[in-house]
């Protein structure tokens, strides 16, 4: 009597995980060096070579060469001898870049109405003889809360107050405003504007003082 022999099933060869781990680690390290070190260093070097001022933060310096701010972020000027920028909605610390944003208050919001009235009153109190309409951008914050610019009308509105505080002729202050007025980008994008910090630096140079 013949006995059938049952074939033994072939055992599956174990996976060679060790052979895949090494190239995966090498690839990970190479990509980390390429994208995390080489690429940032290369782009930073190119930016510093082609756009050195922008790569360093568009810093502005006083007459002693000390950095006092960036032309891209406004500052909170409150003394009558300097031009004031737009109100900032970045909490208790104005122009705080870490909290950039607007108040999100609509035109019918009573809180916004009260804030605008208080700002108008502060401008009137600082310059009682000025009966001209208050430009809108002097009493409303920008969407970022960091806007470094005001309109030429807002700068001219403050000219007499600044000239009186600095004991300078109003015409000289007006000329500073005109020289610091930037046209729309490419001639058509946006409106004419004045960088407040740059204007105050020019004012300090004309008056022989320093921007704090």
CORHUBEL-V320078 format. One line per field, one symbol per residue. phi: phi as a letter, one per 20 degrees, with the letter a starting at -180 (. if undefined). psi: psi as a letter, one per 40 degrees, with the letter a starting at -180 (. if undefined). Layout:
BEGIN
phi=???
psi=???
END
This chain:
BEGIN
phi=.edfeefeffeffffefffeffffffffffffffeecffffffffffffecffffenlfdcefenefcqdfecfceecffecfdeffdddnfdfleffcgqeemeffefgffffffffffffffffbffedfffggfecceefemcgedcfgffffgegffffffeldfffffffffffefefgflncemdfbcffffffffffffemcdff
psi=hhhhhhhhihihhihgdddddddddddddddddddeddddddddddddddgddddeefiiiaeeehheaieehiigheieeiiiaiihffaehifhdefhiiefhieehdddddddddddddddddgdeheiihideeeiiiddeeheiiiddddddedddddddefiiddddddddddehhiiheeehaiiihhdddddddddddefaih.
END
